[in-house]
Structures are given as structure tokens and as C-alpha cells.
């Protein structure tokens, strides 16, 4: 049986978290509003609304990731739409749980519906990137009357494909960084799970090189996002609660149960799927499963992007989004 290393965990967390370049964040934050809080499902949740027009809710990735990486890339959409950024329960500026058991996938779905109602939005357009794409699919299926348009980006149709991606990441790491694989295999032989600090420390020195290898068409972009892997932008406790304590070696928890394949064809609203040709996490082979299970959806492959099309092909991304949403 192959042994996947903890680096894969960090990379998948990064991919599903999707953090913004530090330079862009610094420039944007100088005039960035602080947002405000609303109580949703008994929790204090942070949100920010910009622009006017039909409401568009941006669902962050990460299984524990905040909204921050969406700035400033989605700012152009604020000229045509009312763009709503938010930090879900346990993420970023929002309240965190007293117990990890409070974090559930269903809560993420119901929280968006509670936000929509609290802001009196009527039907909303939904965008979800990476893990946010899982939430977007689940929300559209659970609350079909609340959605006017749906966009999912760089995400799978099911947990089975997530596991396949995990396996691929391990094989790539084993081939390029065998010393890391050997060290982690030794630690795993002691019975350590993916959330063990020893495993994280063993792979930390190789984090940036593997990030460069898997997540971007231009590996230089990895140096822009790596510094933002911090406690504010990502809640590791929430990640392990939803993906399982041995996440990365075995996808489990609520995420391990997800399978939207047989339901996707029932989505009747305009539906856009975005993928990246050089995405080493949500591989094109896996992204293209949407063509089979959601044949009614429009599928767009960004040929010069990895896991972050809105970073690597920003102008084309905004044009694609605007044309679809309008």
C-alpha cells in the first residue's frame, strides 16, 4: 500500500484554501473596508458586500479557508454585480467553534442560505472555488429555489476523485522528493495520523518546491501565496474535522462521503464549470467528469492556468465570468 506524505495534505489544503499573492493583498488592503458581522445559525459571521446589481456570493475554498484570497481579483465584477465576500464559521474573521464537532458540511450549506435570508437577497448567483465548489454544488442541490446561476471552479464531482488526486500528489512527491517520502513513511510506521505535528515538520522544508510543481503554470507564483499560509487564513482544526484526522492519507469525515455525480444533471439553472489545464491538484481528467455528469453545464478550460485561473489569467477569467453571469 502506498504511503502518502503530509506534504500532500498541506498542498491540498492550499489548493482548497487558495490564498492570494501577498503583494496584491497589501496593495488592496490599503483601501479595503472592514466588513461587518451578522449572526447566522447562532454564530458570529463576517461578511462584506461591494458593488450593485444582482447578488453574487463567493464561497471560499480550503475546508477552513477565509475569503482573503479573492481580493483583488474579483474587484472588476463589483462594477456589474453586488459581490458578497464572507468568512464561513470557523474561518478568517468569523467565530470559531468551541468543539471541532461543530464543523460540518451541512452547516456550510445552511449557513449560505441563512446569509442569503439575513441580507434579503432573493435568488443569488453562486461561485465556489476548490472546496467552495463542493459547497456550491451541495447548496444548489439542497436549495435549488435560492439559486439563479451557479459557477464551480477547480473542484471535483465526488470524494472518490479527491482521493485519486491525493494519490497522484503522493506519486509526484515520491518521484521528485523521495527523501521526504522516506521520512514520512518512517513516521507513519509509528502509527501517526496526518494531523501529527511531526509529519508536518518533516515535509515543511519542501513545501514551496512542491507547491511550485503542482499548483501553477508559472512556478514563480508559488512564492507569492506561500507566505499567507497562516492561522488567520486557514483553520487546520476545521480541516481535520471535515476531511478526517488522517486526511491526505485517506479522505474521510464529511468530505469523504460526498458524491454529487448522479444529481448534477438535475441542476436546471445556468451552470458554468471552470478548470485549469495545468492544475496538478484537480487534474483535467477529473475536472472533465462534469461533462459526463452535468452535460447541461458550460465547461471552460483555462489553458494557461493551474489551480488559480483568476490569478494566472485574470482578464480572461473576469471576461468569462461576466459574460456568463450577465
C-alpha positions as CSV (number, residue, x, y, z in Angstrom):
1,X,0.0,0.0,0.0
2,X,1.4,3.4,-0.9
3,X,2.0,5.9,1.9
4,X,1.1,9.5,1.1
5,X,3.1,12.2,2.8
6,X,1.9,15.0,4.9
7,X,3.1,17.5,2.3
8,X,0.2,16.3,0.1
9,X,-2.1,17.4,3.0
10,X,-0.6,20.8,3.1
11,X,-0.8,21.2,-0.7
12,X,-4.3,20.0,-0.9
13,X,-5.2,22.3,1.9
14,X,-3.5,25.1,0.0
15,X,-5.4,24.2,-3.1
16,X,-8.7,24.1,-1.4
17,X,-7.8,27.1,0.6
18,X,-6.5,29.2,-2.3
19,X,-4.6,32.1,-0.9
20,X,-3.9,35.4,-2.7
21,X,-0.5,36.8,-3.6
22,X,1.0,38.9,-0.7
23,X,1.9,41.9,-2.8
24,X,-1.6,42.1,-4.3
25,X,-3.1,41.8,-0.8
26,X,-1.0,44.5,0.7
27,X,-1.9,46.9,-2.1
28,X,-5.6,46.1,-2.0
29,X,-5.9,46.2,1.8
30,X,-4.8,49.8,2.0
31,X,-8.3,50.9,0.9
32,X,-10.2,47.7,1.8
33,X,-13.3,48.1,4.0
34,X,-13.5,46.1,7.2
35,X,-16.9,44.5,6.5
36,X,-19.4,43.7,9.2
37,X,-20.9,40.9,11.3
38,X,-24.2,39.1,11.3
39,X,-25.4,36.3,13.5
40,X,-26.2,33.2,11.4
41,X,-27.3,29.9,12.9
42,X,-26.2,31.2,16.3
43,X,-22.7,32.1,15.2
44,X,-21.0,35.5,14.6
45,X,-20.2,35.6,10.8
46,X,-18.2,38.2,9.0
47,X,-19.2,39.4,5.5
48,X,-18.5,42.3,3.1
49,X,-20.7,43.5,0.2
50,X,-19.3,45.5,-2.7
51,X,-21.0,46.9,-5.8
52,X,-24.6,47.0,-7.0
53,X,-26.7,44.7,-9.1
54,X,-27.6,41.0,-9.0
55,X,-26.1,39.4,-5.9
56,X,-23.1,37.1,-6.3
57,X,-21.9,35.1,-3.3
58,X,-18.2,34.0,-3.3
59,X,-17.7,30.8,-1.4
60,X,-14.1,30.4,-0.2
61,X,-12.1,27.2,-0.5
62,X,-9.9,25.5,2.0
63,X,-12.1,23.4,4.3
64,X,-11.1,26.1,6.7
65,X,-10.0,28.9,4.4
66,X,-11.0,32.6,4.5
67,X,-12.2,34.9,1.8
68,X,-9.0,36.9,1.6
69,X,-7.5,35.3,-1.5
70,X,-10.4,36.6,-3.6
71,X,-9.1,40.1,-3.3
72,X,-8.3,41.9,-5.5
73,X,-9.0,39.5,-8.4
74,X,-12.8,39.8,-8.3
75,X,-12.9,43.5,-7.8
76,X,-13.8,44.1,-11.5
77,X,-17.0,42.2,-11.0
78,X,-18.2,44.8,-8.5
79,X,-18.8,47.1,-11.4
80,X,-21.7,44.9,-12.6
81,X,-22.8,42.9,-9.6
82,X,-23.3,43.0,-5.9
83,X,-20.4,40.9,-4.8
84,X,-20.6,39.3,-1.4
85,X,-17.5,38.1,0.3
86,X,-17.7,36.2,3.6
87,X,-15.8,34.0,6.1
88,X,-17.7,30.9,7.0
89,X,-18.0,29.6,10.5
90,X,-14.5,28.9,11.8
91,X,-12.7,30.8,9.1
92,X,-10.9,34.2,8.9
93,X,-12.7,36.9,10.8
94,X,-15.7,34.7,11.8
95,X,-16.4,33.0,15.1
96,X,-14.6,29.7,15.7
97,X,-16.1,26.5,17.3
98,X,-15.7,25.5,20.9
99,X,-15.5,21.9,19.7
100,X,-14.4,20.6,16.3
101,X,-17.6,18.5,16.2
102,X,-19.5,21.7,15.4
103,X,-17.9,21.8,11.9
104,X,-20.0,20.0,9.4
105,X,-20.5,20.2,5.6
106,X,-24.3,20.6,6.2
107,X,-23.6,23.6,8.3
108,X,-21.7,25.2,5.5
109,X,-24.7,24.7,3.2
110,X,-27.2,26.0,5.7
111,X,-25.0,29.0,6.5
112,X,-25.1,30.3,3.0
113,X,-28.9,30.0,3.0
114,X,-29.0,31.9,6.3
115,X,-26.8,34.6,4.9
116,X,-29.0,35.0,1.8
117,X,-32.0,35.4,4.0
118,X,-30.4,37.7,6.5
119,X,-29.3,40.0,3.7
120,X,-32.8,39.8,2.0
121,X,-31.1,38.8,-1.3
122,X,-33.8,36.8,-3.1
123,X,-32.2,34.4,-5.6
124,X,-28.4,34.6,-5.7
125,X,-25.6,33.7,-8.1
126,X,-23.1,31.3,-6.5
127,X,-19.4,31.0,-7.2
128,X,-17.3,28.3,-5.4
129,X,-13.6,27.7,-6.0
130,X,-12.0,24.4,-4.9
131,X,-13.6,23.3,-1.7
132,X,-16.0,26.1,-2.2
133,X,-17.0,24.3,-5.4
134,X,-18.1,21.3,-3.3
135,X,-20.2,23.7,-1.2
136,X,-21.6,25.4,-4.2
137,X,-22.8,22.1,-5.7
138,X,-24.3,21.0,-2.4
139,X,-26.1,24.3,-1.9
140,X,-27.6,24.3,-5.4
141,X,-28.9,20.8,-4.9
142,X,-30.3,21.4,-1.4
143,X,-31.7,24.9,-2.1
144,X,-32.5,25.0,-5.8
145,X,-35.0,27.8,-5.5
146,X,-32.4,30.1,-4.0
147,X,-30.0,29.9,-6.9
148,X,-30.2,31.9,-10.2
149,X,-26.8,30.9,-11.6
150,X,-24.0,28.5,-10.5
151,X,-20.3,28.6,-11.1
152,X,-17.8,26.0,-9.8
153,X,-14.1,26.2,-10.3
154,X,-11.2,23.7,-9.9
155,X,-13.1,21.1,-8.0
156,X,-14.3,17.5,-8.2
157,X,-17.7,15.9,-8.5
158,X,-17.1,13.4,-5.7
159,X,-14.7,12.4,-2.9
160,X,-13.5,9.4,-4.9
161,X,-11.8,11.9,-7.3
162,X,-10.4,13.8,-4.4
163,X,-8.8,10.6,-3.3
164,X,-7.4,10.0,-6.8
165,X,-5.9,13.5,-6.7
166,X,-4.4,12.7,-3.3
167,X,-2.8,9.5,-4.8
168,X,-1.4,11.5,-7.7
169,X,0.1,14.1,-5.4
170,X,1.9,11.4,-3.4
171,X,3.3,9.7,-6.5
172,X,4.6,13.1,-7.8
173,X,6.2,13.8,-4.4
174,X,7.7,10.3,-4.2
175,X,9.3,10.7,-7.6
176,X,10.7,14.2,-7.1
177,X,11.3,14.3,-3.3
178,X,12.0,10.7,-2.2
179,X,13.8,11.8,1.0
180,X,10.5,13.4,2.2
181,X,8.5,10.2,1.4
182,X,11.0,8.0,3.2
183,X,10.9,10.2,6.3
184,X,7.2,10.4,6.4
185,X,6.9,6.6,5.8
186,X,9.0,6.0,8.8
187,X,6.8,8.3,10.9
188,X,3.7,6.7,9.6
189,X,5.1,3.3,10.6
190,X,4.8,4.5,14.2
191,X,1.1,5.0,13.8
192,X,1.0,8.7,13.4
193,X,-2.0,10.2,11.6
194,X,-1.9,13.1,9.1
195,X,-2.6,15.7,11.7
196,X,0.5,14.8,13.7
197,X,2.9,17.8,14.1
198,X,5.9,15.5,13.3
199,X,4.6,14.8,9.9
200,X,4.0,18.4,9.1
201,X,7.5,19.3,10.3
202,X,9.1,16.6,8.2
203,X,7.7,18.0,4.9
204,X,7.8,21.7,5.7
205,X,11.2,22.3,4.1
206,X,9.9,21.1,0.8
207,X,6.6,22.9,0.9
208,X,7.5,25.6,-1.6
209,X,9.1,23.3,-4.2
210,X,6.1,21.0,-4.3
211,X,3.8,24.0,-4.4
212,X,5.7,25.2,-7.5
213,X,5.5,21.8,-9.0
214,X,1.8,21.2,-8.7
215,X,-0.3,24.3,-8.5
216,X,0.8,26.9,-11.1
217,X,1.6,27.0,-14.7
218,X,4.2,29.6,-13.7
219,X,6.0,28.2,-10.7
220,X,7.2,31.7,-9.6
221,X,3.6,32.4,-8.5
222,X,4.0,29.9,-5.6
223,X,6.3,32.3,-3.9
224,X,3.5,34.8,-3.8
225,X,1.0,32.7,-2.0
226,X,3.2,30.6,0.3
227,X,3.7,33.4,3.0
228,X,-0.1,33.6,3.5
229,X,-0.4,30.1,4.9
230,X,-1.2,31.3,8.4
231,X,-3.6,30.7,11.2
232,X,-5.9,33.6,10.2
233,X,-6.3,32.4,6.6
234,X,-6.7,28.7,7.4
235,X,-8.1,26.8,10.3
236,X,-6.4,23.4,10.5
237,X,-8.7,22.2,13.2
238,X,-11.7,22.7,10.9
239,X,-9.8,21.0,8.0
240,X,-9.2,17.8,10.0
241,X,-12.8,17.9,11.4
242,X,-14.3,17.8,7.9
243,X,-11.7,15.7,6.0
244,X,-10.8,13.4,8.8
245,X,-7.9,13.1,11.2
246,X,-5.9,11.1,8.6
247,X,-6.8,13.4,5.8
248,X,-4.4,13.2,2.9
249,X,-3.6,9.6,3.5
250,X,-7.3,8.8,3.5
251,X,-10.0,11.3,2.7
252,X,-12.7,10.9,5.3
253,X,-15.1,12.8,7.5
254,X,-18.0,14.6,5.9
255,X,-15.9,15.2,2.7
256,X,-15.2,11.5,2.3
257,X,-19.0,10.9,1.9
258,X,-19.6,13.5,-0.9
259,X,-20.8,12.2,-4.3
260,X,-22.8,14.6,-6.5
261,X,-22.4,12.7,-9.7
262,X,-25.9,11.3,-10.1
263,X,-27.5,14.6,-9.0
264,X,-25.7,17.1,-11.1
265,X,-27.9,16.6,-14.2
266,X,-30.9,17.8,-12.2
267,X,-29.5,21.3,-11.8
268,X,-31.7,23.5,-14.0
269,X,-30.1,26.9,-13.5
270,X,-27.3,28.2,-15.8
271,X,-24.3,26.3,-14.8
272,X,-20.6,27.1,-15.5
273,X,-17.6,24.8,-14.7
274,X,-14.1,26.2,-14.8
275,X,-10.9,24.2,-14.9
276,X,-7.1,24.8,-15.4
277,X,-5.1,22.8,-17.9
278,X,-2.1,22.8,-15.6
279,X,-3.9,22.2,-12.4
280,X,-1.9,19.5,-10.7
281,X,-4.5,19.0,-7.9
282,X,-7.9,18.9,-9.6
283,X,-6.5,17.3,-12.7
284,X,-8.1,18.0,-16.1
285,X,-9.1,14.3,-16.3
286,X,-11.1,14.7,-13.1
287,X,-12.5,18.2,-13.9
288,X,-13.9,16.8,-17.1
289,X,-16.1,14.4,-15.2
290,X,-18.5,17.4,-15.1
291,X,-19.0,16.9,-18.9
292,X,-20.4,13.4,-18.2
293,X,-22.5,14.1,-15.1
294,X,-23.6,17.7,-15.8
295,X,-23.9,17.8,-19.6
296,X,-26.1,20.8,-19.4
297,X,-23.3,22.9,-17.9
298,X,-20.9,25.1,-19.9
299,X,-17.3,23.9,-19.5
300,X,-14.3,26.2,-19.8
301,X,-10.7,25.1,-19.7
302,X,-8.2,27.8,-18.9
303,X,-5.2,26.6,-21.0
304,X,-2.6,28.8,-19.2
305,X,-3.6,28.3,-15.6
306,X,-3.1,25.9,-12.8
307,X,-5.3,25.7,-9.8
308,X,-5.9,29.5,-9.7
309,X,-7.3,30.8,-13.1
310,X,-8.3,34.1,-11.5
311,X,-4.6,34.7,-10.6
312,X,-2.9,33.4,-13.7
313,X,-5.4,34.5,-16.4
314,X,-7.2,37.3,-14.5
315,X,-8.5,39.2,-17.5
316,X,-9.8,36.2,-19.3
317,X,-11.3,34.9,-16.1
318,X,-13.2,38.1,-15.4
319,X,-14.4,38.2,-19.0
320,X,-15.7,34.6,-18.8
321,X,-17.4,35.2,-15.5
322,X,-19.0,38.5,-16.7
323,X,-20.3,37.1,-19.9
324,X,-21.8,34.1,-18.1
325,X,-23.4,36.0,-15.2
326,X,-24.9,38.6,-17.4
